[in-house]
Amino acid sequence: MSEDTSTATAKTQNEPIQDLRQWLDAVAEIDELVKVSEPVSRDQEMSAIGYLLAKQQPSPTVMFEKTIGFEDDGIGARLLWNLAGPSLKRIAITLGESPDMNATDLIRKVKGKLMQRIPPREVSAPEAPVFENTLLGDDIDLDKFPIPMHWPLDGGRYPGTADCVITRDPDSGYLNVGTYRMMQQGKREAGLYLSPGKDARLHIERAWERGESIEVAAAWGVDPIFMLVGSQGFPKNISEYEFIGGIRDQAVSVVKGKTTDLLIPANAELVIEGVLKPGSMKSEGPFGEFTGYYGRPEGDAPLVEITALHHRNQPIMTNALMADYPSCEQSGFFAIIRSARVWNDFDKLGIPGIEGVYCHPAAAGGWGMTVVSLEQRYAGHAAQVLALAAQVPGGAYYTKWIIAVDEDVDPCDMDQVLWAMASRSNPIDDIDILRNTWSTQLDPSQYPPENRPYGSKALINACKDHKNLKNFSKRTMLSKEIYDKVSADWERLGLPGDVPDVRNFEKDA
Ligand SMILES: Cc1cc2nc3c(=O)[nH]c(=O)nc-3n(C[C@H](O)[C@H](O)[C@H](O)COP(=O)(O)O)c2cc1C
């Protein structure tokens, strides 16, 4: 086995995290890293452990240091599961914030960070840790790596799923960084599943229509910020590399590929480069998905012919389990970054009065429901916010339920949201439906499956009726004076625990 001799990236204080190894150091500091040194099977056992650990609180990330059958393979790959998982602390660390920050503050902070873009910085090949080992041509053999089987009925082995896939727009030349799954199809081939309308799919379709091949690269074992950003819908003409740089407040280090012209993350643990030849498709899937169901039945997906494989010594291969909540890798971080993305879209459009946005993690990996809290400032404001939340780039894909609540309701608190729905909305007047919206073949609610790329959305107005805003029934709220008084007396009266926070007080008392 090669020793872990990586020279890369000794983190200095206050410098943003540069790679997965530094991220793991930060996670170890908050005591959320578990290392398993006994060999474990890559066939459903690692994913099962990840699934179960995600249900614990706190829920650690788990690194399997040895895989059964690969103990003495000379590569020494390690597999990481439940990366960010449901841990708000790890999500905050990934986003460069204090692990103690609460969800509401974190969403607000990230919304601001998404306003900044910093282009990537190209480094030379000798400076790129990912080039510690390179395999080309016939030397490439995916069987040498412990690529896992996630679910019992998966159609094959899935590395990752991929943390980020890089393609170049054939017209504008910008580099897209998207999180998409890949299935091993042979020693030097992998299938790439792309939902309709997703950027890499649009690039491939346009290149193939011209009869041209298109280059592709995929990276595993990057700082999870790549997955957080790569899985969000950003404008189709701007590279996600710039948003990652913006969040880090530092350019991402990238390096020119050895068999492609693509810029790949220089500090990744493992990267493949390849080519998609016109019309080259192969049957792929099924795969256990973010909905908690197997996705579309087995079907054709573009086939990547791998031209180079690079890896660091003892590479750490990251795995994102797609599952029901809370074991779906994306649930926890979607609740933060997708909420921030949608809110950021509102800001860019100049919509006033938005007090909070929350994509609930339990709703199909954070994709199924968006709650927006607003201060109603004009007639039709809530209806406008609902329609936009349903269709802005950051929020349009899949979402089935969009709920508007007033500013006194915390969108992150589902009890309060349900209270508002039950007390402020009148279903006959307050629900609208959008039809034929952007969805995915992975939505299990529609048959035949061919209908699935089209979805529908319910817009639920759970705000006070704007026409009766002034004379709407008054909600019961404590007086601030009394709250402060009983809080001060709490201990003296022998009452248990801490005094709960209260957000709304009666002003007219
Ligand atoms: C772990 C993970 C795996 C994903 N796998 C896929 C996939 O296989 N295919 C796909 O189309 N989207 C997948 N997604 C969702 C995309 O990342 C998301 O739709 C994103 O917007 C795609 O990037 P794009 O907007 O640049 O196309 C995945 C998301 C996550 C978090």
The ligand as a Tripos MOL2 file, in Angstrom:
@<TRIPOS>MOLECULE
LIG
   31    33     1     0     0
SMALL
NO_CHARGES

@<TRIPOS>ATOM
      1 C1        -25.6510   13.4650   -4.3210 C.3       1 LIG1
      2 C2        -26.4390   13.9810   -5.4800 C.ar      1 LIG1
      3 C3        -26.5700   13.2200   -6.6180 C.ar      1 LIG1
      4 C4        -27.2770   13.6950   -7.7250 C.ar      1 LIG1
      5 N1        -27.3780   12.9280   -8.8490 N.ar      1 LIG1
      6 C5        -27.9790   13.4260   -9.9450 C.ar      1 LIG1
      7 C6        -28.0200   12.6680  -11.1540 C.ar      1 LIG1
      8 O1        -27.5440   11.5520  -11.2040 O.2       1 LIG1
      9 N2        -28.5880   13.2330  -12.2520 N.ar      1 LIG1
     10 C7        -29.1560   14.4850  -12.2140 C.ar      1 LIG1
     11 O2        -29.6550   14.9580  -13.2310 O.2       1 LIG1
     12 N3        -29.1490   15.2060  -11.0760 N.ar      1 LIG1
     13 C8        -28.5700   14.7150   -9.9530 C.ar      1 LIG1
     14 N4        -28.5460   15.4470   -8.8040 N.ar      1 LIG1
     15 C9        -29.1790   16.7700   -8.8140 C.3       1 LIG1
     16 C10       -28.3350   17.7950   -9.5250 C.3       1 LIG1
     17 O3        -27.0870   17.8860   -8.8840 O.3       1 LIG1
     18 C11       -29.0080   19.1710   -9.5290 C.3       1 LIG1
     19 O4        -30.2200   19.0610  -10.2340 O.3       1 LIG1
     20 C12       -28.1470   20.2720  -10.1060 C.3       1 LIG1
     21 O5        -28.9130   21.4260  -10.2980 O.3       1 LIG1
     22 C13       -27.5030   19.8590  -11.4120 C.3       1 LIG1
     23 O6        -26.6060   20.8410  -11.8490 O.3       1 LIG1
     24 P1        -26.9410   21.7770  -13.1110 P.3       1 LIG1
     25 O7        -28.0450   22.7070  -12.6430 O.co2     1 LIG1
     26 O8        -25.6570   22.4770  -13.3530 O.co2     1 LIG1
     27 O9        -27.3720   20.8910  -14.2070 O.co2     1 LIG1
     28 C14       -27.8750   14.9780   -7.6720 C.ar      1 LIG1
     29 C15       -27.7560   15.7450   -6.5110 C.ar      1 LIG1
     30 C16       -27.0430   15.2530   -5.4220 C.ar      1 LIG1
     31 C17       -26.9070   16.0880   -4.1790 C.3       1 LIG1
@<TRIPOS>BOND
     1     1     2 1
     2     2     3 ar
     3     2    30 ar
     4     3     4 ar
     5     4     5 ar
     6     4    28 ar
     7     5     6 ar
     8     6     7 ar
     9     6    13 1
    10     7     8 2
    11     7     9 ar
    12     9    10 ar
    13    10    11 2
    14    10    12 ar
    15    12    13 ar
    16    13    14 ar
    17    14    15 1
    18    14    28 ar
    19    15    16 1
    20    16    17 1
    21    16    18 1
    22    18    19 1
    23    18    20 1
    24    20    21 1
    25    20    22 1
    26    22    23 1
    27    23    24 1
    28    24    25 2
    29    24    26 1
    30    24    27 1
    31    28    29 ar
    32    29    30 ar
    33    30    31 1
@<TRIPOS>SUBSTRUCTURE
     1 LIG1         1 GROUP 0 **** ****
